[in-house]
Amino acid sequence: IAIPVSVFERHDHQDMVPATDDEYIWTPETLRDAIAALDYDIPSYFWGHAGTGKSTAWEQFCAFTNRPFMRVQHTANTEEA
């Protein structure tokens, strides 16, 4: 099934677009949530144990749609400042 997804044209932040991983295997539910979040401006939160692919899912979605990506890691000790 083809799913329409908006892809960014070339922009000023090309250096922040991650490399695509052609061997990445998409989870349909995760892909659906990422598309909805970015294309329809819906807040989203991917959660789960460490190493389950939460950041990689966003990274690869951005890579395949030419969107800038910045990973920010935080813990319970992270302060807003």
HTML snippet that shows the backbone in 3Dmol.js (N, CA, C, O; Angstrom):
<script src="https://3Dmol.org/build/3Dmol-min.js"></script>
<div id="view" style="width:600px;height:400px;position:relative"></div>
<script>
const pdb = `
ATOM      1  N   ILE A   1       0.855  -1.175   0.000  1.00  0.00           N
ATOM      2  CA  ILE A   1       0.000   0.000   0.000  1.00  0.00           C
ATOM      3  C   ILE A   1       0.898   1.235   0.000  1.00  0.00           C
ATOM      4  O   ILE A   1       1.792   1.357   0.838  1.00  0.00           O
ATOM      5  N   ALA A   2       0.664   2.130  -0.921  1.00  0.00           N
ATOM      6  CA  ALA A   2       1.418   3.380  -0.981  1.00  0.00           C
ATOM      7  C   ALA A   2       0.833   4.381   0.010  1.00  0.00           C
ATOM      8  O   ALA A   2      -0.381   4.575   0.064  1.00  0.00           O
ATOM      9  N   ILE A   3       1.692   5.005   0.781  1.00  0.00           N
ATOM     10  CA  ILE A   3       1.269   6.008   1.754  1.00  0.00           C
ATOM     11  C   ILE A   3       1.904   7.324   1.355  1.00  0.00           C
ATOM     12  O   ILE A   3       3.131   7.421   1.323  1.00  0.00           O
ATOM     13  N   PRO A   4       1.106   8.350   1.048  1.00  0.00           N
ATOM     14  CA  PRO A   4       1.694   9.633   0.674  1.00  0.00           C
ATOM     15  C   PRO A   4       2.383  10.295   1.875  1.00  0.00           C
ATOM     16  O   PRO A   4       1.816  10.385   2.964  1.00  0.00           O
ATOM     17  N   VAL A   5       3.597  10.746   1.653  1.00  0.00           N
ATOM     18  CA  VAL A   5       4.385  11.388   2.700  1.00  0.00           C
ATOM     19  C   VAL A   5       5.043  12.620   2.106  1.00  0.00           C
ATOM     20  O   VAL A   5       5.598  12.556   1.009  1.00  0.00           O
ATOM     21  N   SER A   6       4.990  13.730   2.807  1.00  0.00           N
ATOM     22  CA  SER A   6       5.648  14.929   2.294  1.00  0.00           C
ATOM     23  C   SER A   6       7.154  14.809   2.490  1.00  0.00           C
ATOM     24  O   SER A   6       7.631  14.392   3.546  1.00  0.00           O
ATOM     25  N   VAL A   7       7.886  15.183   1.451  1.00  0.00           N
ATOM     26  CA  VAL A   7       9.343  15.148   1.473  1.00  0.00           C
ATOM     27  C   VAL A   7       9.840  16.574   1.309  1.00  0.00           C
ATOM     28  O   VAL A   7       9.382  17.299   0.426  1.00  0.00           O
ATOM     29  N   PHE A   8      10.768  16.971   2.153  1.00  0.00           N
ATOM     30  CA  PHE A   8      11.311  18.325   2.089  1.00  0.00           C
ATOM     31  C   PHE A   8      12.188  18.484   0.858  1.00  0.00           C
ATOM     32  O   PHE A   8      12.893  17.559   0.456  1.00  0.00           O
ATOM     33  N   GLU A   9      12.133  19.659   0.273  1.00  0.00           N
ATOM     34  CA  GLU A   9      13.060  20.025  -0.795  1.00  0.00           C
ATOM     35  C   GLU A   9      14.395  20.370  -0.139  1.00  0.00           C
ATOM     36  O   GLU A   9      14.525  20.341   1.085  1.00  0.00           O
ATOM     37  N   ARG A  10      15.355  20.687  -0.949  1.00  0.00           N
ATOM     38  CA  ARG A  10      16.657  21.098  -0.404  1.00  0.00           C
ATOM     39  C   ARG A  10      16.458  22.334   0.482  1.00  0.00           C
ATOM     40  O   ARG A  10      15.681  23.224   0.136  1.00  0.00           O
ATOM     41  N   HIS A  11      17.155  22.390   1.616  1.00  0.00           N
ATOM     42  CA  HIS A  11      16.985  23.483   2.572  1.00  0.00           C
ATOM     43  C   HIS A  11      18.334  23.878   3.170  1.00  0.00           C
ATOM     44  O   HIS A  11      19.367  23.300   2.830  1.00  0.00           O
ATOM     45  N   ASP A  12      18.315  24.864   4.061  1.00  0.00           N
ATOM     46  CA  ASP A  12      19.544  25.409   4.646  1.00  0.00           C
ATOM     47  C   ASP A  12      20.189  24.497   5.690  1.00  0.00           C
ATOM     48  O   ASP A  12      21.289  24.788   6.158  1.00  0.00           O
ATOM     49  N   HIS A  13      19.533  23.412   6.059  1.00  0.00           N
ATOM     50  CA  HIS A  13      20.045  22.533   7.113  1.00  0.00           C
ATOM     51  C   HIS A  13      20.348  21.129   6.588  1.00  0.00           C
ATOM     52  O   HIS A  13      20.148  20.144   7.299  1.00  0.00           O
ATOM     53  N   GLN A  14      20.826  21.036   5.358  1.00  0.00           N
ATOM     54  CA  GLN A  14      21.126  19.732   4.760  1.00  0.00           C
ATOM     55  C   GLN A  14      22.143  18.953   5.586  1.00  0.00           C
ATOM     56  O   GLN A  14      22.127  17.722   5.596  1.00  0.00           O
ATOM     57  N   ASP A  15      23.028  19.673   6.279  1.00  0.00           N
ATOM     58  CA  ASP A  15      24.038  19.000   7.092  1.00  0.00           C
ATOM     59  C   ASP A  15      23.428  18.273   8.292  1.00  0.00           C
ATOM     60  O   ASP A  15      24.098  17.450   8.917  1.00  0.00           O
ATOM     61  N   MET A  16      22.177  18.563   8.620  1.00  0.00           N
ATOM     62  CA  MET A  16      21.509  17.913   9.741  1.00  0.00           C
ATOM     63  C   MET A  16      20.610  16.762   9.307  1.00  0.00           C
ATOM     64  O   MET A  16      19.958  16.139  10.145  1.00  0.00           O
ATOM     65  N   VAL A  17      20.567  16.472   8.008  1.00  0.00           N
ATOM     66  CA  VAL A  17      19.762  15.350   7.516  1.00  0.00           C
ATOM     67  C   VAL A  17      20.599  14.082   7.646  1.00  0.00           C
ATOM     68  O   VAL A  17      21.688  14.005   7.078  1.00  0.00           O
ATOM     69  N   PRO A  18      20.110  13.089   8.381  1.00  0.00           N
ATOM     70  CA  PRO A  18      20.897  11.863   8.555  1.00  0.00           C
ATOM     71  C   PRO A  18      20.975  11.042   7.270  1.00  0.00           C
ATOM     72  O   PRO A  18      20.189  11.237   6.343  1.00  0.00           O
ATOM     73  N   ALA A  19      21.923  10.133   7.234  1.00  0.00           N
ATOM     74  CA  ALA A  19      22.063   9.225   6.091  1.00  0.00           C
ATOM     75  C   ALA A  19      20.973   8.161   6.150  1.00  0.00           C
ATOM     76  O   ALA A  19      20.588   7.713   7.230  1.00  0.00           O
ATOM     77  N   THR A  20      20.483   7.763   4.988  1.00  0.00           N
ATOM     78  CA  THR A  20      19.458   6.717   4.953  1.00  0.00           C
ATOM     79  C   THR A  20      20.097   5.350   5.139  1.00  0.00           C
ATOM     80  O   THR A  20      21.221   5.105   4.701  1.00  0.00           O
ATOM     81  N   ASP A  21      19.368   4.480   5.789  1.00  0.00           N
ATOM     82  CA  ASP A  21      19.769   3.089   5.971  1.00  0.00           C
ATOM     83  C   ASP A  21      18.792   2.243   5.177  1.00  0.00           C
ATOM     84  O   ASP A  21      17.678   1.986   5.634  1.00  0.00           O
ATOM     85  N   ASP A  22      19.198   1.807   3.988  1.00  0.00           N
ATOM     86  CA  ASP A  22      18.303   1.047   3.116  1.00  0.00           C
ATOM     87  C   ASP A  22      17.891  -0.298   3.704  1.00  0.00           C
ATOM     88  O   ASP A  22      16.958  -0.927   3.207  1.00  0.00           O
ATOM     89  N   GLU A  23      18.568  -0.741   4.746  1.00  0.00           N
ATOM     90  CA  GLU A  23      18.237  -2.025   5.378  1.00  0.00           C
ATOM     91  C   GLU A  23      17.353  -1.854   6.611  1.00  0.00           C
ATOM     92  O   GLU A  23      17.014  -2.833   7.274  1.00  0.00           O
ATOM     93  N   TYR A  24      16.979  -0.602   6.920  1.00  0.00           N
ATOM     94  CA  TYR A  24      16.112  -0.367   8.074  1.00  0.00           C
ATOM     95  C   TYR A  24      14.746  -0.985   7.805  1.00  0.00           C
ATOM     96  O   TYR A  24      14.184  -0.812   6.724  1.00  0.00           O
ATOM     97  N   ILE A  25      14.216  -1.701   8.781  1.00  0.00           N
ATOM     98  CA  ILE A  25      12.907  -2.351   8.653  1.00  0.00           C
ATOM     99  C   ILE A  25      11.895  -1.543   9.461  1.00  0.00           C
ATOM    100  O   ILE A  25      12.010  -1.407  10.680  1.00  0.00           O
ATOM    101  N   TRP A  26      10.908  -1.015   8.754  1.00  0.00           N
ATOM    102  CA  TRP A  26       9.895  -0.187   9.394  1.00  0.00           C
ATOM    103  C   TRP A  26       8.852  -1.031  10.100  1.00  0.00           C
ATOM    104  O   TRP A  26       8.426  -2.062   9.580  1.00  0.00           O
ATOM    105  N   THR A  27       8.440  -0.603  11.276  1.00  0.00           N
ATOM    106  CA  THR A  27       7.283  -1.154  11.957  1.00  0.00           C
ATOM    107  C   THR A  27       6.102  -0.319  11.475  1.00  0.00           C
ATOM    108  O   THR A  27       6.125   0.901  11.636  1.00  0.00           O
ATOM    109  N   PRO A  28       5.071  -0.929  10.889  1.00  0.00           N
ATOM    110  CA  PRO A  28       3.973  -0.141  10.312  1.00  0.00           C
ATOM    111  C   PRO A  28       3.349   0.856  11.289  1.00  0.00           C
ATOM    112  O   PRO A  28       3.049   1.985  10.901  1.00  0.00           O
ATOM    113  N   GLU A  29       3.150   0.466  12.530  1.00  0.00           N
ATOM    114  CA  GLU A  29       2.532   1.354  13.504  1.00  0.00           C
ATOM    115  C   GLU A  29       3.432   2.552  13.810  1.00  0.00           C
ATOM    116  O   GLU A  29       2.952   3.677  13.944  1.00  0.00           O
ATOM    117  N   THR A  30       4.730   2.304  13.919  1.00  0.00           N
ATOM    118  CA  THR A  30       5.680   3.373  14.193  1.00  0.00           C
ATOM    119  C   THR A  30       5.739   4.344  13.027  1.00  0.00           C
ATOM    120  O   THR A  30       5.756   5.558  13.229  1.00  0.00           O
ATOM    121  N   LEU A  31       5.771   3.821  11.814  1.00  0.00           N
ATOM    122  CA  LEU A  31       5.792   4.669  10.626  1.00  0.00           C
ATOM    123  C   LEU A  31       4.519   5.501  10.540  1.00  0.00           C
ATOM    124  O   LEU A  31       4.575   6.692  10.233  1.00  0.00           O
ATOM    125  N   ARG A  32       3.389   4.892  10.804  1.00  0.00           N
ATOM    126  CA  ARG A  32       2.114   5.620  10.791  1.00  0.00           C
ATOM    127  C   ARG A  32       2.137   6.773  11.786  1.00  0.00           C
ATOM    128  O   ARG A  32       1.712   7.881  11.463  1.00  0.00           O
ATOM    129  N   ASP A  33       2.628   6.519  12.986  1.00  0.00           N
ATOM    130  CA  ASP A  33       2.672   7.553  14.023  1.00  0.00           C
ATOM    131  C   ASP A  33       3.630   8.680  13.649  1.00  0.00           C
ATOM    132  O   ASP A  33       3.338   9.848  13.903  1.00  0.00           O
ATOM    133  N   ALA A  34       4.761   8.344  13.055  1.00  0.00           N
ATOM    134  CA  ALA A  34       5.725   9.374  12.648  1.00  0.00           C
ATOM    135  C   ALA A  34       5.144  10.243  11.543  1.00  0.00           C
ATOM    136  O   ALA A  34       5.291  11.465  11.573  1.00  0.00           O
ATOM    137  N   ILE A  35       4.489   9.627  10.572  1.00  0.00           N
ATOM    138  CA  ILE A  35       3.863  10.385   9.483  1.00  0.00           C
ATOM    139  C   ILE A  35       2.804  11.332  10.041  1.00  0.00           C
ATOM    140  O   ILE A  35       2.775  12.512   9.690  1.00  0.00           O
ATOM    141  N   ALA A  36       1.944  10.822  10.899  1.00  0.00           N
ATOM    142  CA  ALA A  36       0.883  11.648  11.477  1.00  0.00           C
ATOM    143  C   ALA A  36       1.472  12.802  12.281  1.00  0.00           C
ATOM    144  O   ALA A  36       0.998  13.934  12.190  1.00  0.00           O
ATOM    145  N   ALA A  37       2.490  12.515  13.057  1.00  0.00           N
ATOM    146  CA  ALA A  37       3.078  13.549  13.910  1.00  0.00           C
ATOM    147  C   ALA A  37       3.655  14.696  13.096  1.00  0.00           C
ATOM    148  O   ALA A  37       3.392  15.860  13.395  1.00  0.00           O
ATOM    149  N   LEU A  38       4.429  14.384  12.080  1.00  0.00           N
ATOM    150  CA  LEU A  38       5.103  15.445  11.335  1.00  0.00           C
ATOM    151  C   LEU A  38       4.254  16.057  10.234  1.00  0.00           C
ATOM    152  O   LEU A  38       4.298  17.271  10.035  1.00  0.00           O
ATOM    153  N   ASP A  39       3.494  15.264   9.524  1.00  0.00           N
ATOM    154  CA  ASP A  39       2.700  15.817   8.427  1.00  0.00           C
ATOM    155  C   ASP A  39       1.442  16.548   8.898  1.00  0.00           C
ATOM    156  O   ASP A  39       0.957  17.454   8.221  1.00  0.00           O
ATOM    157  N   TYR A  40       0.918  16.151  10.057  1.00  0.00           N
ATOM    158  CA  TYR A  40      -0.317  16.763  10.540  1.00  0.00           C
ATOM    159  C   TYR A  40      -0.121  17.557  11.830  1.00  0.00           C
ATOM    160  O   TYR A  40      -1.091  17.949  12.478  1.00  0.00           O
ATOM    161  N   ASP A  41       1.151  17.793  12.202  1.00  0.00           N
ATOM    162  CA  ASP A  41       1.487  18.600  13.369  1.00  0.00           C
ATOM    163  C   ASP A  41       0.809  18.079  14.632  1.00  0.00           C
ATOM    164  O   ASP A  41       0.198  18.838  15.384  1.00  0.00           O
ATOM    165  N   ILE A  42       0.929  16.777  14.850  1.00  0.00           N
ATOM    166  CA  ILE A  42       0.359  16.132  16.026  1.00  0.00           C
ATOM    167  C   ILE A  42       1.505  15.798  16.984  1.00  0.00           C
ATOM    168  O   ILE A  42       2.454  15.123  16.585  1.00  0.00           O
ATOM    169  N   PRO A  43       1.439  16.251  18.232  1.00  0.00           N
ATOM    170  CA  PRO A  43       2.501  15.897  19.175  1.00  0.00           C
ATOM    171  C   PRO A  43       2.596  14.382  19.325  1.00  0.00           C
ATOM    172  O   PRO A  43       1.585  13.680  19.322  1.00  0.00           O
ATOM    173  N   SER A  44       3.817  13.897  19.456  1.00  0.00           N
ATOM    174  CA  SER A  44       4.001  12.453  19.620  1.00  0.00           C
ATOM    175  C   SER A  44       5.110  12.188  20.619  1.00  0.00           C
ATOM    176  O   SER A  44       5.959  13.041  20.878  1.00  0.00           O
ATOM    177  N   TYR A  45       5.084  11.001  21.166  1.00  0.00           N
ATOM    178  CA  TYR A  45       6.073  10.598  22.159  1.00  0.00           C
ATOM    179  C   TYR A  45       6.314   9.115  21.963  1.00  0.00           C
ATOM    180  O   TYR A  45       5.424   8.300  22.204  1.00  0.00           O
ATOM    181  N   PHE A  46       7.505   8.764  21.530  1.00  0.00           N
ATOM    182  CA  PHE A  46       7.862   7.352  21.398  1.00  0.00           C
ATOM    183  C   PHE A  46       8.543   6.940  22.697  1.00  0.00           C
ATOM    184  O   PHE A  46       9.490   7.595  23.132  1.00  0.00           O
ATOM    185  N   TRP A  47       8.079   5.882  23.310  1.00  0.00           N
ATOM    186  CA  TRP A  47       8.651   5.459  24.572  1.00  0.00           C
ATOM    187  C   TRP A  47       8.922   3.964  24.534  1.00  0.00           C
ATOM    188  O   TRP A  47       8.321   3.226  23.753  1.00  0.00           O
ATOM    189  N   GLY A  48       9.831   3.537  25.386  1.00  0.00           N
ATOM    190  CA  GLY A  48      10.176   2.129  25.483  1.00  0.00           C
ATOM    191  C   GLY A  48      11.552   1.984  26.100  1.00  0.00           C
ATOM    192  O   GLY A  48      12.216   2.967  26.428  1.00  0.00           O
ATOM    193  N   HIS A  49      11.961   0.750  26.250  1.00  0.00           N
ATOM    194  CA  HIS A  49      13.258   0.456  26.849  1.00  0.00           C
ATOM    195  C   HIS A  49      14.392   0.937  25.943  1.00  0.00           C
ATOM    196  O   HIS A  49      14.209   1.136  24.742  1.00  0.00           O
ATOM    197  N   ALA A  50      15.547   1.115  26.540  1.00  0.00           N
ATOM    198  CA  ALA A  50      16.733   1.517  25.787  1.00  0.00           C
ATOM    199  C   ALA A  50      17.043   0.473  24.717  1.00  0.00           C
ATOM    200  O   ALA A  50      16.942  -0.731  24.952  1.00  0.00           O
ATOM    201  N   GLY A  51      17.421   0.961  23.545  1.00  0.00           N
ATOM    202  CA  GLY A  51      17.839   0.061  22.477  1.00  0.00           C
ATOM    203  C   GLY A  51      16.723  -0.541  21.647  1.00  0.00           C
ATOM    204  O   GLY A  51      16.961  -1.477  20.884  1.00  0.00           O
ATOM    205  N   THR A  52      15.510  -0.025  21.780  1.00  0.00           N
ATOM    206  CA  THR A  52      14.393  -0.602  21.023  1.00  0.00           C
ATOM    207  C   THR A  52      14.129   0.112  19.698  1.00  0.00           C
ATOM    208  O   THR A  52      13.231  -0.285  18.954  1.00  0.00           O
ATOM    209  N   GLY A  53      14.901   1.163  19.392  1.00  0.00           N
ATOM    210  CA  GLY A  53      14.786   1.813  18.097  1.00  0.00           C
ATOM    211  C   GLY A  53      13.944   3.072  18.049  1.00  0.00           C
ATOM    212  O   GLY A  53      13.536   3.500  16.969  1.00  0.00           O
ATOM    213  N   LYS A  54      13.678   3.670  19.188  1.00  0.00           N
ATOM    214  CA  LYS A  54      12.854   4.886  19.206  1.00  0.00           C
ATOM    215  C   LYS A  54      13.528   6.008  18.429  1.00  0.00           C
ATOM    216  O   LYS A  54      12.916   6.607  17.545  1.00  0.00           O
ATOM    217  N   SER A  55      14.766   6.292  18.750  1.00  0.00           N
ATOM    218  CA  SER A  55      15.492   7.369  18.060  1.00  0.00           C
ATOM    219  C   SER A  55      15.772   7.001  16.611  1.00  0.00           C
ATOM    220  O   SER A  55      15.698   7.857  15.729  1.00  0.00           O
ATOM    221  N   THR A  56      16.089   5.755  16.359  1.00  0.00           N
ATOM    222  CA  THR A  56      16.393   5.322  14.992  1.00  0.00           C
ATOM    223  C   THR A  56      15.176   5.467  14.091  1.00  0.00           C
ATOM    224  O   THR A  56      15.321   5.809  12.918  1.00  0.00           O
ATOM    225  N   ALA A  57      13.991   5.216  14.606  1.00  0.00           N
ATOM    226  CA  ALA A  57      12.778   5.375  13.805  1.00  0.00           C
ATOM    227  C   ALA A  57      12.646   6.823  13.343  1.00  0.00           C
ATOM    228  O   ALA A  57      12.388   7.074  12.166  1.00  0.00           O
ATOM    229  N   TRP A  58      12.819   7.775  14.257  1.00  0.00           N
ATOM    230  CA  TRP A  58      12.738   9.181  13.887  1.00  0.00           C
ATOM    231  C   TRP A  58      13.871   9.567  12.957  1.00  0.00           C
ATOM    232  O   TRP A  58      13.666  10.294  11.985  1.00  0.00           O
ATOM    233  N   GLU A  59      15.069   9.078  13.255  1.00  0.00           N
ATOM    234  CA  GLU A  59      16.225   9.394  12.416  1.00  0.00           C
ATOM    235  C   GLU A  59      15.998   8.931  10.980  1.00  0.00           C
ATOM    236  O   GLU A  59      16.262   9.684  10.042  1.00  0.00           O
ATOM    237  N   GLN A  60      15.517   7.713  10.798  1.00  0.00           N
ATOM    238  CA  GLN A  60      15.306   7.193   9.451  1.00  0.00           C
ATOM    239  C   GLN A  60      14.128   7.851   8.757  1.00  0.00           C
ATOM    240  O   GLN A  60      14.163   8.035   7.540  1.00  0.00           O
ATOM    241  N   PHE A  61      13.091   8.208   9.493  1.00  0.00           N
ATOM    242  CA  PHE A  61      11.987   8.936   8.877  1.00  0.00           C
ATOM    243  C   PHE A  61      12.498  10.273   8.338  1.00  0.00           C
ATOM    244  O   PHE A  61      12.159  10.668   7.222  1.00  0.00           O
ATOM    245  N   CYS A  62      13.309  10.964   9.130  1.00  0.00           N
ATOM    246  CA  CYS A  62      13.881  12.240   8.684  1.00  0.00           C
ATOM    247  C   CYS A  62      14.829  12.028   7.508  1.00  0.00           C
ATOM    248  O   CYS A  62      14.845  12.829   6.573  1.00  0.00           O
ATOM    249  N   ALA A  63      15.605  10.975   7.546  1.00  0.00           N
ATOM    250  CA  ALA A  63      16.544  10.706   6.460  1.00  0.00           C
ATOM    251  C   ALA A  63      15.809  10.482   5.140  1.00  0.00           C
ATOM    252  O   ALA A  63      16.204  11.029   4.111  1.00  0.00           O
ATOM    253  N   PHE A  64      14.763   9.696   5.164  1.00  0.00           N
ATOM    254  CA  PHE A  64      14.032   9.363   3.941  1.00  0.00           C
ATOM    255  C   PHE A  64      13.158  10.510   3.434  1.00  0.00           C
ATOM    256  O   PHE A  64      12.753  10.513   2.272  1.00  0.00           O
ATOM    257  N   THR A  65      12.862  11.491   4.307  1.00  0.00           N
ATOM    258  CA  THR A  65      12.029  12.621   3.888  1.00  0.00           C
ATOM    259  C   THR A  65      12.819  13.932   3.835  1.00  0.00           C
ATOM    260  O   THR A  65      12.235  15.009   3.708  1.00  0.00           O
ATOM    261  N   ASN A  66      14.146  13.837   3.933  1.00  0.00           N
ATOM    262  CA  ASN A  66      15.043  14.984   3.815  1.00  0.00           C
ATOM    263  C   ASN A  66      14.759  16.061   4.867  1.00  0.00           C
ATOM    264  O   ASN A  66      14.804  17.255   4.571  1.00  0.00           O
ATOM    265  N   ARG A  67      14.468  15.628   6.091  1.00  0.00           N
ATOM    266  CA  ARG A  67      14.196  16.563   7.180  1.00  0.00           C
ATOM    267  C   ARG A  67      15.410  16.628   8.110  1.00  0.00           C
ATOM    268  O   ARG A  67      16.074  15.616   8.334  1.00  0.00           O
ATOM    269  N   PRO A  68      15.703  17.817   8.654  1.00  0.00           N
ATOM    270  CA  PRO A  68      16.780  17.911   9.639  1.00  0.00           C
ATOM    271  C   PRO A  68      16.421  17.098  10.885  1.00  0.00           C
ATOM    272  O   PRO A  68      15.249  16.985  11.245  1.00  0.00           O
ATOM    273  N   PHE A  69      17.425  16.541  11.529  1.00  0.00           N
ATOM    274  CA  PHE A  69      17.215  15.702  12.707  1.00  0.00           C
ATOM    275  C   PHE A  69      18.264  16.041  13.753  1.00  0.00           C
ATOM    276  O   PHE A  69      19.455  16.121  13.451  1.00  0.00           O
ATOM    277  N   MET A  70      17.809  16.240  14.991  1.00  0.00           N
ATOM    278  CA  MET A  70      18.733  16.446  16.097  1.00  0.00           C
ATOM    279  C   MET A  70      18.234  15.623  17.271  1.00  0.00           C
ATOM    280  O   MET A  70      17.102  15.791  17.724  1.00  0.00           O
ATOM    281  N   ARG A  71      19.072  14.746  17.750  1.00  0.00           N
ATOM    282  CA  ARG A  71      18.697  13.909  18.886  1.00  0.00           C
ATOM    283  C   ARG A  71      19.140  14.596  20.166  1.00  0.00           C
ATOM    284  O   ARG A  71      20.300  14.982  20.307  1.00  0.00           O
ATOM    285  N   VAL A  72      18.202  14.747  21.103  1.00  0.00           N
ATOM    286  CA  VAL A  72      18.496  15.335  22.401  1.00  0.00           C
ATOM    287  C   VAL A  72      18.133  14.303  23.448  1.00  0.00           C
ATOM    288  O   VAL A  72      16.977  13.893  23.555  1.00  0.00           O
ATOM    289  N   GLN A  73      19.117  13.887  24.213  1.00  0.00           N
ATOM    290  CA  GLN A  73      18.886  12.868  25.230  1.00  0.00           C
ATOM    291  C   GLN A  73      18.723  13.546  26.581  1.00  0.00           C
ATOM    292  O   GLN A  73      19.442  14.491  26.908  1.00  0.00           O
ATOM    293  N   HIS A  74      17.781  13.058  27.352  1.00  0.00           N
ATOM    294  CA  HIS A  74      17.620  13.600  28.698  1.00  0.00           C
ATOM    295  C   HIS A  74      17.292  12.480  29.670  1.00  0.00           C
ATOM    296  O   HIS A  74      16.850  11.401  29.276  1.00  0.00           O
ATOM    297  N   THR A  75      17.516  12.757  30.937  1.00  0.00           N
ATOM    298  CA  THR A  75      17.239  11.794  31.998  1.00  0.00           C
ATOM    299  C   THR A  75      16.437  12.504  33.072  1.00  0.00           C
ATOM    300  O   THR A  75      16.070  13.668  32.910  1.00  0.00           O
ATOM    301  N   ALA A  76      16.166  11.820  34.149  1.00  0.00           N
ATOM    302  CA  ALA A  76      15.443  12.423  35.275  1.00  0.00           C
ATOM    303  C   ALA A  76      16.244  13.580  35.871  1.00  0.00           C
ATOM    304  O   ALA A  76      15.672  14.457  36.519  1.00  0.00           O
ATOM    305  N   ASN A  77      17.565  13.592  35.661  1.00  0.00           N
ATOM    306  CA  ASN A  77      18.412  14.636  36.226  1.00  0.00           C
ATOM    307  C   ASN A  77      18.590  15.834  35.287  1.00  0.00           C
ATOM    308  O   ASN A  77      19.257  16.802  35.653  1.00  0.00           O
ATOM    309  N   THR A  78      18.016  15.787  34.103  1.00  0.00           N
ATOM    310  CA  THR A  78      18.153  16.886  33.150  1.00  0.00           C
ATOM    311  C   THR A  78      17.320  18.077  33.609  1.00  0.00           C
ATOM    312  O   THR A  78      16.157  17.931  33.985  1.00  0.00           O
ATOM    313  N   GLU A  79      17.932  19.254  33.574  1.00  0.00           N
ATOM    314  CA  GLU A  79      17.234  20.488  33.962  1.00  0.00           C
ATOM    315  C   GLU A  79      16.814  21.244  32.716  1.00  0.00           C
ATOM    316  O   GLU A  79      17.455  21.117  31.673  1.00  0.00           O
ATOM    317  N   GLU A  80      15.761  22.021  32.805  1.00  0.00           N
ATOM    318  CA  GLU A  80      15.255  22.788  31.674  1.00  0.00           C
ATOM    319  C   GLU A  80      16.275  23.767  31.133  1.00  0.00           C
ATOM    320  O   GLU A  80      16.328  23.996  29.925  1.00  0.00           O
ATOM    321  N   ALA A  81      17.085  24.349  32.001  1.00  0.00           N
ATOM    322  CA  ALA A  81      18.078  25.344  31.577  1.00  0.00           C
ATOM    323  C   ALA A  81      19.042  24.707  30.602  1.00  0.00           C
ATOM    324  O   ALA A  81      19.961  25.370  30.120  1.00  0.00           O
TER     325      ALA A  81
END
`;
const viewer = $3Dmol.createViewer("view");
viewer.addModel(pdb, "pdb");
viewer.setStyle({}, {cartoon: {color: "spectrum"}});
viewer.zoomTo();
viewer.render();
</script>
